[in-house]
Structures are given as C-alpha cells and as structure tokens.
Amino acid sequence: MDSLKETFTCNLVEKEILEVTLYQVDLMTKMMIGSLHDVSLNNLQNNDILTYDTATGEWINKEWSDIAIETEFVYNEIPTLLFGETKKFQTTHVYKPGTLQVLLNGIKEKNITEHAGYQTFSLPIDFEIDDNIEISYIKD
C-alpha cells in the first residue's frame, strides 16, 4: 500500500512538542469478521460498530446511536479583562478545573490563580495594553 498518503495540518497554540503516530489498518469484510470465534453479529445495519461485552467475552455489533461517547474540546480564545481590574480575566465558558493554560506574550504563564466557579482567573502581574494573552481550556 505504498500509494496510501495522508496529509495533516496542525495549528498549535501551545509551545509544546506534538507527537503523531500513524497506523495502517487492513480492512476486514463482514465474512472475515463473522468467522472470528469471539464475534457475534446480529441484525446488521448500516454504520454499525463493534463493541466488546465483558459478560459474554465477545465483540457484538451495535448501532452508532446506541453508543455513548464522551468528547472534550479544547477552547482557544482571548480572555476578557474584567472592568476596573488589571489582573483578573474572564473566559467565555466555565472550564474544567486544572485545564486552563495561559500564554502571556507567547510564554506559558505558570502562576495563575483560578477563582471559584472556574470562569475567571488572575495573573500575578498587572496586564499592560501591549501584552498579548491567549488561553486554552476544556469546557466543563
């Protein structure tokens, strides 16, 4: 499969190293999957997926809509400076505690004070008009 090519574009906000691992996967037909000893296929529908059932020790097919998937998105934004404050900022959404990252002039700020409610935070220094602040967090 030398002709298989993938192109990826990454726009990074954080100044950290990103590692990407690509795997080549061989596709299996319905007959190949059904012949496996630990797979139980019943009433196949378009877009079914396989899930593992620990009670039976088998892979079973389920409709995509029956699967609960938990997703977390990273929000990137410029925070709002609170009126009358020089160190306190507000995010657009409430964020999960411990997920807020602040870049002050492109450098990750380590001394952030997160406030109760997790939608505001403070920096240890006064914010200057020329300063550039970017944040990223996971919405709660």
Phi, psi and omega in degrees: 000047180291342182279351181285121179229142176232140177243130181237140175238128180237127173250111185258136176266319182284153178264064181227166181276137178248130177246128179240129177245126179254137179241139174266128183241130175275133180280144179247144177279167178301320180294320180296316180293315181297335181279350178289145186286340182249030180235131178238112181254124180225136175047057183300137179231161174302141177069017173294153175231160179265135175232150182267132179252109182293334180293321182261344184071026182232158170271129180235151179275142177221155175290144180307321183291343179275355184262128176269120180243128178266124180239148175229128180250141176270125178264132176243130182199174171256121184288163179265126175286126181290141184302131178080004181247153176243353183231351188251131185233160178236142176266164179290324183236158170292135183248158177291134179305135177086358181260351183288130173234135183240130174251117178255113184053040176083000181246133181295122179273127184263340184258073180257139173254114178270132183263157179307141182095341176051049169227357176229154178209161178234152175255155183283351182234160177292143178277128178262153181301324181281350181288146178246121180241128174234145179228157171219147181197168173256127181294137179272000000 
